[in-house]
Amino acid sequence: GMPITAIVHFKPVATLQMPQETITSEGIPATLPPKGRHDACVIPRAVPIVEAVMLIHLADACLAARLSKWS
């Protein structure tokens, strides 16, 4: 059939690579150093992730349509 087209959005990378200025619960200025995941770019992994999720949903829709014919 027809090609399947999808519009995909990704959230920004979670960790900024610079210290963040904040204050403590007592109101004292503090600096939070960057820590955690440091993915510079998610784009190389985006295409296989989106393809896999799309295939899972298509398979699920096919199975649901097939099961609805039997009931």
C-alpha positions in Angstrom: 0.0 0.0 0.0 0.7 3.6 0.7 3.8 4.9 2.5 3.5 5.6 6.2 4.6 9.1 7.2 5.1 10.2 10.8 6.1 13.4 12.5 8.3 12.7 15.5 9.4 15.0 18.3 12.1 14.4 20.9 12.6 16.1 24.2 15.9 17.9 24.7 18.8 16.1 26.3 18.3 16.0 30.0 21.7 17.3 31.3 23.1 20.7 30.4 26.8 20.8 30.1 27.3 23.8 32.3 27.0 24.5 36.0 23.5 25.9 37.1 23.1 28.6 39.7 20.5 27.9 42.4 19.8 28.5 46.0 19.5 26.1 48.9 16.3 25.8 51.0 17.9 28.3 53.4 18.3 30.8 50.7 22.1 30.5 50.3 23.4 30.7 46.7 24.8 27.5 45.4 26.1 26.0 42.1 24.9 22.6 40.8 27.6 20.9 38.7 26.5 18.9 35.6 26.1 15.2 36.3 24.2 12.3 34.9 23.8 11.4 31.3 25.9 13.5 28.9 24.5 12.6 25.5 25.7 15.3 23.1 23.3 14.2 20.4 20.4 11.7 20.3 19.9 11.9 16.5 22.1 8.9 15.5 19.9 6.7 17.8 16.6 8.4 16.8 15.9 6.6 13.5 16.3 3.0 14.8 14.2 3.9 17.9 11.4 5.4 15.8 11.4 2.6 13.3 11.3 -0.1 16.1 8.4 1.7 17.9 6.5 2.1 14.6 6.9 -1.6 13.7 5.7 -2.6 17.2 2.6 -0.5 16.8 1.9 -1.7 13.3 2.2 -5.3 14.5 -0.1 -4.6 17.4 -2.7 -3.0 15.1 -2.5 -6.1 12.7 -3.0 -8.5 15.6 -5.9 -6.4 17.0 -7.6 -6.4 13.6 -7.1 -10.1 13.2 -8.5 -10.9 16.7 -11.5 -8.6 16.1 -12.5 -10.8 13.1 -12.6 -13.9 15.3 -14.8 -12.5 18.0 
